[in-house]
């Protein structure tokens, strides 16, 4: 499958990284997927399309995001939320009448899979501590980029996988994301779990 942008912002657009990311998911062929940090929902839509292709309606996707336009989390290295393309600004403001970084807009983008999708609005530092999932095969971490947030997301993602599945953590190579690298290294060292660097961007943890 080709990674589609759906006329929205996504960080997986450069150098076919979206296509390569979908290839990594396809290798594991997950049936249940958790994404921490949804942003405009582009990756979520691509992942749902991929799992639908593989399993029909027999799959589940859970996404967590703050869906917050305020400045409370500005230190988390949040992606730029304003379109450079004036056509996109016009489209969302006057035609869709949506903020693409809103729960409602992401629900709209994923509406073809509403029976398979659960979206949770809130901070992953709180949500992941309390959430219980019967089964999850694959977790993509691309939420807050501060050290404590990434460490929290890794620790509780590991718990949810129950030592069976895959975690991919984004932005290992992002110059301003020192907290991402620190959290990944500490998690790896403390749990004696090695990770693989994938496409110079992702840290991948595989569990048996």
Residue, then its C-alpha position, 0 to 999 in steps of 0.5 A: x500500500x502507498x501512504x496517502x496524505x488525505x489533504x492533511x498534515x503528516x510528519x511521514x511525508x518526506x522521502x517515502x517514509x510513510x510507505x516504509x512505515x506501512x511496510x514495517x506494519x505489514x511485516x507484523x500484520x497486526x489485528x489490533x493497533x494502538x497509536x499514541x499521538x494521532x495529530x490529523x489522523x493521517x497515519x490512523x487512516x492509513x493503518x485502518x486501510x491496511x488492516x481492513x485490506x488484511x482482515x476486513x472488518x475484523x480489526x481494532x484501532x485505538x488512538x490517543x491524543x490531547x486534541x488541544x490547540x492551546x500552548x500547555x504542551x508547547x514544550x512537547x515538540x508538537x508539529x506545526x498545526x497551520x497549513x502552508x498551503x492556502x487551499x488547505x486553509x480555505x478547504x478546512x475553514x470554509x468548506x469542511x468547517x473543521x479544525x483538522x486537529x480536532x476529535x471531530x475532524x479525525x472521527x470524520x476522517x475515520x468514519x468508514x471504520x467507526x465500528x473498528x475505531x476508538x479515539x480517546x481525548x486526553x494526555x497519555x501520561x494519565x490515560x496509559x496508566x489506567x487503560x486496560x486492553x484485552x489485546x493489542x499487537x502493535x503500538x506506535x508512539x508519536x505523542x509528546x516528546x518530553x522525556x517523561x512522556x516518552x518514558x511513560x508511553x514506553x513503560x505502559x505500552x510494554x505493559x499493554x503488550x504483555x511481552x507479545x507484539x511490537x512497539x515503534x517509537x517515532x522521531x529518534x533522529x529529530x534534532x530537538x527531541x533529546x528526551x525521545x532518545x534518552x527515554x528510549x535508551x533508558x527503557x532499553x537499558x532498564x528492561x534489557x530489551x534491545x531495539x532496532x533503528x529503522x530507516x534512521x528514524x524509528x526505534x523498534x522493540x519486538x517482543x516474543 
